[in-house]
C-alpha cells in the first residue's frame, strides 16, 4: 500500500473540511428571488375557475359542517367568490380586486411579487424586496414530511412566528403563518397537492394558534377557462337572504374562512 506524505494528507483534510462546510452552508437563494420565481409561474394564469368543498375542522366529523365555494379570477385583476349550500343556493358573495385580497389569497394569485413582498414584511416575515445582499440568518432550509422547503422567518424558526415556506425544487408555497387582523390570533395555513401544470393547491388546511384544525378546503374542480354564463348569478355582496337564514355554525365557518383566506 503506497504511503501518503504530509502534503497529500493536508490536501485530503482540506478537501474534507471544504466538503463538510459546503454541505452545512448549502446555498439559499434570496427571498426576493424565491418570490419572483413563484409569482412568475402563476402570474401567467389570467383566468381560473376553482370549485372547492370547505368543511369545519378536518372534515371527518359526522355530520360535517361545510359549504361549496366557486372562485373565479378574471383577467388577473378581479376575484369573485360564492359560498353555496348543497342545493346550489348562494349564501355569501364577495368580489375584490387582487390587491384587496387577504395575504394568503394574494400569495396564490397576486401578479406583483414586490407588492406581495411588502405585504409579507408588514406581517413580520423578513422578506428582502431588493436584490441586495442576502440576510442568511433570516432564511433556512427545512425538511418537512416528504419535501425540503425554503423558509423565510426570523431565526430560530418557531411555530408561532410569521413565516412563509416554499418547496425547494418547485418554489410552490407550502405554508404560511400570519395574523388575519391586528386583534386576531395567528393562523397557520398549509398548501398541498399542487398540479405541476396548474399552479394552485388542491388542498388548504388552516390551523389555529393552539394547533387545532379550523377548516379544510379541498378542490373538486379546477379549470383555466371561465364561462360567465356558468357562474352563479348575484350582484349583491355579503350575505344573501338564504345565507342569513343558515345555521349559526355554518355562518361562523363561512365568516372565518373569508376573513382568514379571502
HELIX and SHEET records of a PDB file:
HELIX    1   1 UNK A    6  UNK A   24  1                                  19    
HELIX    2   2 UNK A   31  UNK A   42  1                                  12    
HELIX    3   3 UNK A   98  UNK A  100  5                                   3    
HELIX    4   4 UNK A  103  UNK A  109  1                                   7    
HELIX    5   5 UNK A  113  UNK A  122  1                                  10    
HELIX    6   6 UNK A  136  UNK A  138  5                                   3    
HELIX    7   7 UNK A  228  UNK A  230  5                                   3    
HELIX    8   8 UNK A  241  UNK A  244  1                                   4    
HELIX    9   9 UNK A  248  UNK A  261  1                                  14    
SHEET    1   A12 UNK A 139  UNK A 144  0                                        
SHEET    2   A12 UNK A 147  UNK A 152 -1                                        
SHEET    3   A12 UNK A 163  UNK A 167 -1                                        
SHEET    4   A12 UNK A 173  UNK A 179 -1                                        
SHEET    5   A12 UNK A 186  UNK A 195 -1                                        
SHEET    6   A12 UNK A 198  UNK A 207 -1                                        
SHEET    7   A12 UNK A 213  UNK A 223 -1                                        
SHEET    8   A12 UNK A  48  UNK A  56 -1                                        
SHEET    9   A12 UNK A  66  UNK A  74 -1                                        
SHEET   10   A12 UNK A  78  UNK A  84 -1                                        
SHEET   11   A12 UNK A  90  UNK A  97 -1                                        
SHEET   12   A12 UNK A 238  UNK A 239 -1                                        
END                                                                             
